[in-house]
Every structure is written in structure tokens, then in C-alpha cells.
């Protein structure tokens, strides 16, 4: 495989503005009621000592995407650059991918066909960033080749999200892998 794109999510910089969600929906014409990217909240502690961190999450464009493996129609594939894409002409809306994804990423529109983030691949082909990363005012969401993002985070308290699917997501901000994966517990 060639380059593997991914995201560096700096939770300490997220201000919960939801600009990433709006940019994604607008740029991709996402159907009302669906979200390809969403700002999530992780609450910690017990009253009165409570804190929270927010972060933006979408498709992790995994190194070993289970959605590709389980799709009975071959409608989902992983490109050489690591982008996991859906061929809507092949998808029959069986929802097998949605049941398998540990992050609950697949969305199903009114037509029943699976849809999800494709890293704004048309923008990438024009040398631009995905709309979510380009729009983030706090630069909490960075995009690029995952190896470059790991090098950028070198020496900082950051980690690659660990799951059997090998998500292409780097996290910083004092959270743990278990805390983040716990948010997705109901999907896996």
C-alpha cells in the first residue's frame, strides 16, 4: 500500500464549535439527519470534580477496515492511499458494515444505501484539505499522511488509537485509548 491518510485529533484544542460537522455536511451534501463527522464529548470524574473533553470523529479510514471485509457485495474498498470508499452502485443496504464497524460510522440515507466520509477526495485531488480539517478554527483536527502526523506529534503526549481495525487516528489531550473506545462500546 502507498500513503495512509489519517487525522490528528487534538482534544485540548476543540472548542465545540461544530464547524467541522457543518463543513462536512455542506461540502458533501450530506442528507439531513445524517452526520459523517460529529463532535463527541467525553466526561470524566465525579461531582463536583467533573471535566470533559470534546473531539471530532468520523470514519477512521482504518488500516484493516472490517467494513471492507464483511461487505457481501464488494461495495466498499480501500484505495492505495488508505481512503475507504463506498460504491453506491454496488451497495444493497444490507447494513452488515454498520453492524461490524466498531465506531458506528456507516450512515444510511433515505435510499437505504451506505454512505460515509471519503476524506473529501475531490478536494484532495485539487490539493486541498478535507473540509472538516480546513474549517477547524482551533486547529484541533489535522489531516495528512499518518506517518507525518505521528512525526509532528513526536515528544507530545499523543497516541495512535488502538483497535483491531487499525484506525488511522492520532489523539492528544490527556485522554486514554480505553476512554475513547468506551464511547464506541455499543458498536463493537
C-alpha distance (Angstrom), angle and dihedral (degrees) to the residues before:
residue distance angle dihedral
X1 . . .
X2 3.77 . .
X3 3.78 126.2 .
X4 3.81 119.1 -10.6
X5 3.78 113.7 -147.2
X6 3.78 121.1 -152.0
X7 3.78 147.7 150.4
X8 3.79 133.9 -96.7
X9 3.80 105.8 -150.8
X10 3.79 111.5 -161.6
X11 3.79 101.8 -167.2
X12 3.79 92.3 -175.4
X13 3.82 88.7 66.3
X14 3.83 99.7 46.8
X15 3.81 111.7 110.4
X16 3.82 96.6 -177.4
X17 3.79 93.3 -114.5
X18 3.83 92.1 139.5
X19 3.82 90.7 -142.9
X20 3.83 88.7 134.5
X21 3.82 90.8 57.6
X22 3.79 93.3 47.7
X23 3.80 93.2 46.2
X24 3.80 91.8 49.5
X25 3.79 93.8 48.0
X26 3.79 93.3 45.6
X27 3.81 97.5 43.6
X28 3.81 93.7 46.8
X29 3.80 99.7 36.2
X30 3.80 90.3 -122.1
X31 3.78 111.6 -167.0
X32 3.78 116.4 -106.0
X33 3.80 111.5 -91.0
X34 3.81 94.4 28.4
X35 3.79 127.7 98.0
X36 3.78 123.6 -163.7
X37 3.82 89.0 -179.2
X38 3.77 127.0 27.1
X39 3.76 139.0 -179.4
X40 3.78 109.4 -122.0
X41 3.80 129.5 -164.2
X42 3.78 126.1 -141.8
X43 3.79 113.3 -163.9
X44 3.80 120.6 -160.9
X45 3.76 137.4 -173.7
X46 3.76 135.5 19.5
X47 3.77 128.9 -79.1
X48 2.98 125.3 -51.6
X49 3.82 91.6 17.8
X50 3.82 99.0 57.4
X51 3.80 129.6 145.5
X52 3.75 136.8 169.6
X53 3.78 140.3 -157.1
X54 3.76 124.7 -160.1
X55 3.75 128.0 -156.9
X56 3.76 139.7 172.3
X57 3.80 117.1 -115.7
X58 3.79 134.5 -178.5
X59 3.78 135.5 144.5
X60 3.81 108.9 -20.3
X61 3.83 92.8 -149.5
X62 3.78 86.8 -137.2
X63 3.78 125.9 -144.7
X64 3.82 87.6 -129.7
X65 3.82 103.5 26.4
X66 3.78 109.6 -163.7
X67 3.81 89.6 -161.9
X68 3.81 89.1 67.3
X69 3.81 91.7 48.7
X70 3.81 96.5 50.1
X71 3.82 101.4 40.6
X72 3.82 105.1 112.7
X73 3.82 92.3 -161.0
X74 3.81 98.7 48.0
X75 3.80 88.5 -121.3
X76 3.81 93.8 139.5
X77 3.78 123.3 63.3
X78 3.79 140.1 168.2
X79 3.80 116.3 -127.3
X80 3.81 123.6 -142.9
X81 3.80 89.2 -101.0
X82 3.80 90.6 56.6
X83 3.80 97.5 -105.9
X84 3.80 111.0 142.3
X85 3.81 108.4 -144.1
X86 3.80 136.5 -175.3
X87 3.79 124.4 -138.6
X88 3.82 102.0 -147.4
X89 3.80 89.6 -164.7
X90 3.81 90.4 64.7
X91 3.82 99.7 37.5
X92 3.80 114.2 101.9
X93 3.80 95.3 -175.0
X94 3.81 95.8 -114.0
X95 3.84 90.9 146.5
X96 3.79 93.7 -139.2
X97 3.80 89.4 129.8
X98 3.79 91.6 52.0
X99 3.78 91.8 53.1
X100 3.82 91.4 48.3
X101 3.82 100.5 45.0
X102 3.82 109.4 98.5
X103 3.81 89.6 -153.4
X104 3.81 99.2 49.3
X105 3.79 90.6 -124.4
X106 3.84 103.9 146.2
X107 3.80 112.9 95.6
X108 3.79 126.1 -165.9
X109 3.77 121.1 -147.3
X110 3.77 129.7 -154.9
X111 3.81 88.1 -80.2
X112 3.84 89.7 58.2
X113 3.82 93.0 -122.5
X114 3.82 120.1 133.0
X115 3.76 117.7 -108.9
X116 3.81 134.3 174.2
X117 3.77 145.5 148.6
X118 3.80 115.5 -48.3
X119 3.84 93.3 -177.6
X120 3.82 89.0 -102.5
X121 3.80 87.7 -76.9
X122 3.80 93.0 -174.3
X123 3.81 88.4 58.2
X124 3.82 90.8 47.0
X125 3.80 90.2 53.2
X126 3.83 87.4 56.2
X127 3.82 91.5 50.2
X128 3.81 95.7 -103.2
X129 3.80 132.0 126.2
X130 3.81 123.4 -109.9
X131 3.81 108.8 -82.7
X132 3.81 93.2 -113.1
X133 3.82 94.8 56.7
X134 3.79 94.9 39.7
X135 3.81 91.2 52.2
X136 3.83 100.4 46.0
X137 3.83 105.2 113.8
X138 3.82 93.7 -162.4
X139 3.81 94.0 46.5
X140 3.80 87.3 -124.7
X141 3.79 90.2 140.7
X142 3.78 117.3 56.1
X143 3.79 124.9 179.0
X144 3.78 132.8 -159.9
X145 3.78 145.0 95.4
X146 3.82 104.4 -27.7
X147 3.82 92.3 -129.5
X148 3.83 89.7 56.6
X149 3.80 91.2 48.5
X150 3.82 91.2 50.5
X151 3.82 89.6 51.0
X152 3.82 90.1 49.2
X153 3.81 90.1 53.1
X154 3.81 93.3 47.1
X155 3.79 109.2 135.0
X156 3.80 92.8 12.6
X157 3.82 122.3 106.1
X158 3.80 95.5 -98.6
X159 3.80 134.6 126.7
X160 3.77 139.9 -170.7
X161 3.79 110.2 -108.6
X162 3.80 107.4 -107.1
X163 3.81 121.6 -141.9
X164 3.81 133.8 130.5
X165 3.83 89.2 -99.6
X166 3.84 92.1 59.5
X167 3.82 98.0 -127.9
X168 3.81 115.4 -148.1
X169 3.78 92.8 -129.9
X170 3.79 129.5 119.9
X171 3.84 116.9 -163.5
X172 3.80 133.3 -162.3
X173 3.77 134.5 169.3
X174 3.78 105.6 86.8
X175 3.80 98.7 -70.9
X176 3.78 123.7 129.3
X177 3.77 130.6 -129.6
X178 3.82 90.1 -116.7
X179 3.82 92.4 52.8
X180 3.79 92.5 51.8
X181 3.79 95.3 42.9
X182 3.82 88.1 48.8
X183 3.80 88.6 65.0
X184 3.79 88.3 60.9
X185 3.82 95.7 40.9
X186 3.79 94.6 115.5
X187 3.83 90.4 60.3
X188 3.76 100.9 54.1
